[in-house]
Amino acid sequence: MLKMVDVSSYSPRSFATLSIADIVMTKATQGTHYVNHYCDTDYQHAKKAGKQLGIYHYCEGGNPEKEAQYFYHNTKNYIGEAVPAVDWESNENRSWGDKNWVKRFVTEFHSLSGVWCLIYVQSSALNQVANCAKTCGLWVACYPSMNWKSWNVPNMNVPTSPWKTYTIWQFTGDNMDRNLVNTTVEGWKKLAKGSKTVAKKKPNWVKKSGEFVLGQALEIHKEPHIDSPAIAKLPKGSVVKYDATLQGPKRLWLRQPRSKGYGYIVGKDKYGKLLGKLK
């Protein structure tokens, strides 16, 4: 087994380069507002020291998709090199007890990165994340004593059900978070790389027929992306018949049936401004 320490801004910086540790797991983000200002410092020191790498997000229990997006966007330069993990605890977590929260988080993170997160949870709360057992590895916290201050492995049975076993066992949380990792260096690297491909979300088109009268000159695009090549450019006053709409955060796309496939035109811009009249 490999030995791992997990570090946060409160940890001594020396923990990232401990000779006894094979892996350093660094706290990166929390909620949708906090980035650990020591994250990259500890990460780069651990990397330079030849350690295997990990990064984790502390859940505050807000919208799980938004927290996953925040984690991804602040750590995407580490993806493929570091194993990601999500930290599910009761402290500062307003959704503690929600059995679907972590499932939604890891699904969103995987859709963005192609990598499944490890799930950190105390052994008494395994039921809260049980629906992730088929896709995610388990990082379980189970201590013989909060006074344990040694790398000697305690003799105890570690609950893991519905997982067959743990990927990581955190066996002490006093002074230093000591962890045993149930894989090899190559196995750890494989976890970090994930599936290589990222699952693309299907656009949520809503079937709706109507006409759009252009309030200015606009392009018909080959795809519903503003940088997609133009099929044609229509002058102000042109009427476009559409059969479906795609609403983004602000921008609205209209789908135009054509003799060969579809064309796409912007009905509202990135600020939500209507660019013509919808009938």
C-alpha positions in Angstrom: 0.0 0.0 0.0 1.0 3.6 -0.5 1.0 6.3 2.1 -0.8 9.6 1.6 -1.2 12.9 3.5 -4.0 15.4 2.7 -3.2 19.0 3.2 -5.1 22.3 3.4 -4.2 25.9 4.1 -4.0 25.1 7.8 -1.3 22.4 7.3 2.4 23.1 7.6 3.9 23.6 4.2 6.4 20.9 5.0 3.6 18.2 4.9 3.7 18.5 1.1 7.2 17.1 0.9 7.3 14.5 3.7 9.7 11.7 2.8 7.4 9.1 4.2 4.4 10.1 2.0 4.0 8.7 -1.5 1.0 10.8 -2.3 -0.1 14.4 -1.4 -3.8 15.2 -1.6 -4.3 19.0 -1.6 -7.4 20.9 -0.8 -8.3 23.1 -3.8 -11.7 24.6 -3.4 -14.8 24.9 -1.2 -18.3 25.7 -2.1 -18.4 28.2 -5.0 -16.4 31.0 -3.3 -13.1 29.6 -1.9 -9.8 28.7 -3.5 -7.0 27.5 -1.2 -4.3 30.1 -1.8 -1.6 27.5 -0.8 -3.0 24.9 -3.2 -0.6 25.4 -6.1 2.3 26.0 -3.8 1.8 22.7 -2.0 1.0 21.0 -5.3 4.1 22.1 -7.1 6.4 21.4 -4.1 4.9 17.8 -3.9 5.3 17.4 -7.7 8.9 18.5 -7.6 9.6 16.1 -4.7 8.3 13.2 -6.9 5.0 12.6 -5.1 1.9 11.3 -6.7 -0.8 14.0 -6.7 -4.4 14.6 -5.7 -6.8 17.5 -5.3 -10.1 17.8 -3.4 -13.2 19.9 -3.1 -14.9 20.6 0.2 -18.7 20.5 -0.2 -20.9 23.3 1.3 -24.1 21.8 0.0 -25.2 24.5 -2.4 -26.1 23.6 -6.0 -24.0 20.4 -6.7 -23.6 21.1 -10.4 -22.3 24.6 -9.7 -19.9 23.4 -7.0 -18.6 20.7 -9.4 -18.2 23.4 -12.1 -16.3 25.6 -9.7 -14.0 22.8 -8.7 -13.3 21.9 -12.3 -12.7 25.4 -13.6 -10.2 26.1 -10.7 -8.3 22.8 -11.2 -8.6 21.9 -14.9 -4.9 22.4 -15.4 -4.3 19.5 -12.9 -6.8 17.1 -14.6 -5.0 14.0 -16.0 -2.2 14.4 -13.5 -3.9 14.5 -10.1 -6.7 12.3 -8.8 -9.8 14.5 -7.9 -11.8 13.9 -4.8 -14.9 15.3 -3.2 -15.0 15.8 0.6 -18.5 15.1 2.0 -18.7 16.1 5.7 -21.4 17.5 8.0 -19.5 20.7 9.0 -20.4 23.8 7.0 -22.6 21.5 4.8 -26.2 22.6 4.5 -27.2 19.6 2.5 -25.8 17.0 4.9 -28.0 13.9 4.7 -29.0 14.4 1.1 -28.3 11.1 -0.6 -28.3 12.4 -4.1 -26.1 15.5 -3.7 -22.7 13.8 -4.2 -24.1 11.7 -7.1 -25.0 14.9 -8.9 -21.7 16.5 -8.1 -19.5 13.6 -9.4 -21.7 13.2 -12.5 -21.3 16.8 -13.4 -17.6 16.7 -12.8 -17.2 13.6 -14.9 -19.1 15.3 -17.7 -16.6 18.2 -17.7 -13.4 16.3 -17.1 -13.9 12.6 -18.1 -12.7 11.7 -14.6 -14.6 10.2 -11.7 -13.9 11.7 -8.3 -13.0 9.7 -5.2 -15.5 10.2 -2.4 -14.3 11.2 1.1 -16.8 10.3 3.8 -16.9 9.1 7.4 -17.7 5.4 7.7 -20.9 6.1 9.6 -22.3 8.1 6.6 -21.6 5.6 3.8 -25.3 5.3 3.1 -25.4 9.0 2.0 -23.1 8.2 -1.0 -23.9 4.6 -1.6 -25.4 5.4 -5.1 -21.9 6.3 -6.3 -20.3 2.9 -5.5 -20.4 1.7 -9.1 -18.5 4.7 -10.6 -16.4 6.3 -7.9 -13.6 5.0 -5.6 -14.1 5.3 -1.8 -11.9 7.4 0.6 -13.2 6.4 4.0 -12.4 8.1 7.3 -12.4 5.6 10.2 -10.2 6.2 13.2 -9.2 3.9 16.1 -8.6 7.0 18.2 -8.2 10.7 17.6 -4.9 10.4 19.6 -3.4 8.1 17.0 -0.1 9.8 15.9 1.7 7.0 14.1 2.1 5.5 10.7 1.7 2.1 12.3 -1.5 0.6 10.8 -4.2 0.1 13.5 -5.8 -3.3 13.7 -9.5 -2.7 13.0 -12.2 -3.6 10.5 -13.0 -0.7 8.2 -16.6 -0.5 7.0 -16.9 0.0 3.2 -20.2 -1.4 2.1 -21.6 -1.1 -0.6 -18.0 -0.8 -1.9 -16.0 -4.1 -1.8 -13.0 -2.2 -0.3 -11.6 1.3 0.0 -9.3 3.1 -2.4 -8.1 5.2 0.5 -8.4 4.8 4.3 -7.8 7.8 6.4 -7.0 6.2 9.8 -6.1 9.3 11.8 -7.2 12.9 11.8 -5.1 14.2 14.7 -2.1 16.4 14.0 -1.6 14.9 10.5 -4.2 13.2 8.3 -2.6 9.9 7.6 -4.0 7.7 4.8 -3.3 4.3 3.3 -3.9 4.0 -0.4 -5.0 0.6 -1.7 -3.3 0.7 -5.1 0.0 1.0 -6.9 1.6 4.1 -8.4 0.5 3.0 -11.8 -3.0 2.4 -10.4 -3.1 5.9 -9.0 -2.0 7.4 -12.3 -4.8 5.5 -14.1 -7.3 7.0 -11.7 -6.0 10.4 -12.5 -6.3 10.0 -16.3 -9.9 8.8 -16.2 -11.7 7.9 -19.4 -9.8 10.3 -21.7 -13.1 11.3 -23.4 -15.6 13.7 -22.0 -19.3 12.9 -22.3 -21.0 15.7 -24.2 -24.4 16.9 -23.0 -27.2 16.8 -25.5 -28.7 20.3 -26.2 -32.1 20.6 -24.6 -34.1 21.7 -27.7 -37.8 22.4 -27.1 -40.2 21.8 -30.0 -41.9 25.1 -30.7 -42.9 26.5 -34.1 -43.1 30.1 -35.0 -41.7 33.0 -37.0 -38.8 35.3 -36.2 -38.7 38.7 -37.9 -35.1 40.0 -37.9 -34.5 43.4 -36.2 -31.0 43.5 -37.7 -28.9 41.6 -40.2 -28.1 38.1 -38.8 -26.4 35.0 -40.0 -27.8 31.5 -40.3 -25.2 29.1 -38.7 -24.4 25.5 -39.4 -24.4 24.7 -35.7 -25.9 26.5 -32.6 -22.6 28.1 -31.8 -21.8 31.7 -32.5 -18.4 30.8 -34.0 -20.0 28.2 -36.3 -19.7 28.8 -40.1 -22.5 30.8 -41.7 -24.8 29.3 -44.2 -26.3 32.6 -45.2 -26.6 36.2 -44.0 -30.1 37.7 -43.9 -30.9 41.4 -44.0 -33.1 43.2 -41.4 -36.8 42.4 -41.8 -36.3 38.9 -43.1 -38.7 36.3 -41.7 -37.3 33.0 -40.5 -39.6 30.0 -39.8 -38.4 27.9 -36.8 -39.5 24.6 -35.3 -37.5 24.4 -32.1 -35.8 26.7 -29.5 -32.6 26.2 -27.4 -32.4 28.5 -24.3 -29.0 29.1 -22.7 -28.3 31.2 -19.7 -29.0 34.3 -21.8 -28.7 33.5 -25.5 -31.6 32.0 -27.4 -31.2 29.9 -30.5 -33.9 29.1 -33.1 -33.8 26.1 -35.3 -34.7 26.6 -39.0 -35.7 23.5 -41.1 -33.9 23.5 -44.4 -33.9 21.2 -47.5 -30.8 19.5 -46.1 -30.9 19.5 -42.3 -31.1 22.6 -40.2 -29.8 26.1 -39.9 -29.5 28.0 -36.6 -30.1 31.7 -35.8 -29.6 33.7 -32.7 -32.9 35.1 -31.3 -31.4 36.6 -28.2 -27.8 37.6 -27.8 -25.4 36.8 -24.9 -26.9 39.6 -22.8 -30.5 38.3 -23.3 -31.4 41.1 -25.7 -34.0 40.1 -28.3 -32.7 40.6 -31.8 -36.1 40.7 -33.6 -39.7 39.8 -33.1 -40.9 36.4 -32.2 -44.3 35.4 -33.6 
